[in-house]
C-alpha cells in the first residue's frame, strides 16, 4: 500500500511540474500590468480583435502577406486601466523579419524585433482610421487598416 502512495505522489509531482512548465512558457506579465506572450500566439490560429488588447497575425506562409484581423478597431486607451492600448503584430511563422510603418498621429513609435512588432495607441486620439504598411524581409508591403476609437468615459 505504501508503494502505491509513493507512486501516486510522484505522479502528482510530475504532473504539477509539467503544468507549471507549460503555463510559465506561454505567458508572463509585462511592465504595464498586461499580459505579454513569450511564445508566438499566432502560430496556431487567428488574431485577436479585442479592442483593449489586439493581436494581429501576419500570415507569411505564402508569396504575399495577409493579416488577421483586417481591418480592426482598437480603443485609444484601455477600458479598465485608462492607459494606452498595446497592439501586437506577430508573423505566423515566428521567423522572417517583420517591419511596419504607421501613419502619423495613430500610435507611438512602432518597435519591431524579428517576427514581432508592437506599438501603443495615443490616448488623446479621437476617432481616426489609419493605413499602415507591413512587410517582411521575404514579402512585399501590404497596406491594412486600423481604426482608433475613443474608449469609455475618463477616470
KEDOMAR-725775 format. One record per residue (C-alpha): x, y, z. Coordinates in steps of 0.02 Angstrom, whole numbers, plus 50000, padded with zeros to 5 digits. Example, Ala and Ser with C-alpha at 12.3 -4.5 7.8 and 13.67 -1.06 7.14 Angstrom:
residues 2
506154977550390/506844994750357/
END
This chain:
residues 155
500005000050000/501415012150039/502165008949867/500525014249786/500525030449886/502315034049837/501895030849655/500365042249665/501385056149748/502725055049614/501395055349477/500605070749555/502295079349571/502735075949389/501015082149331/501175098349432/502935101249366/502345098549187/500855110349204/501945123649285/503235122349146/501945123449006/501005138049084/502555148149125/503255146248949/501685153348866/501365169548956/502035181849081/501715199249143/502455214249057/502875230249148/501195238249108/500155225849204/499505217449046/499865200248980/501275197848857/501565181448767/503295174048775/502845162048635/502045166348470/500135167448491/499895167148301/500685150248266/499085140648289/497665152348247/496905168848202/497205185848277/496255193048424/495105207948387/494985213448569/494855232548570/495855232948733/497215220348686/497265216548499/498425203748423/498645204748234/499295189148148/500325192047991/500205176547882/501895174947798/501665157147735/501265161747554/502025172847421/501025187847484/500575193247659/498875193847739/498395200047912/497035194548031/496045204048085/495965216947946/495305229647971/495205230448160/494685243248289/495635247248447/495215258848592/496305274248613/496505269148795/496065253748896/494325252048966/494905245549135/496525255049166/496325270649055/498105268048988/498645267348805/498235250648725/499685239548670/499475232148496/500495216848446/500855210248271/501645192948250/502145183048097/501325165848096/502985157648057/503865166248201/505255169548076/505505182247939/505955199747995/504335209448018/504335228047981/502965241247993/502635259347953/501125268248028/500375284847979/500685299648097/499575302548248/498945284748263/500145275848380/501765278948469/503385272748393/503245255448317/504525243348390/504985227748291/506085213148339/506155198148224/504405191548189/503555203348314/503085221848315/502165232048445/501525249748471/500425258948594/498925269448550/498925288048583/497585290348718/497065307748662/496625302148484/494825304748434/494065292548308/495325290148169/495645277348032/497455274147987/498255264347847/499885255847889/501165246047791/501785229147848/503105218447761/504435205547796/506165202747728/505385189947607/503705197947567/503145214147484/502175227647576/500355225747622/499285240647674/497985235247803/496925247047907/496645250948090/495295261748169/495675270148334/494095273448432/493955283448593/493535272348737/492415274648883/492185289748995/493805295449077/494295291149256/
END
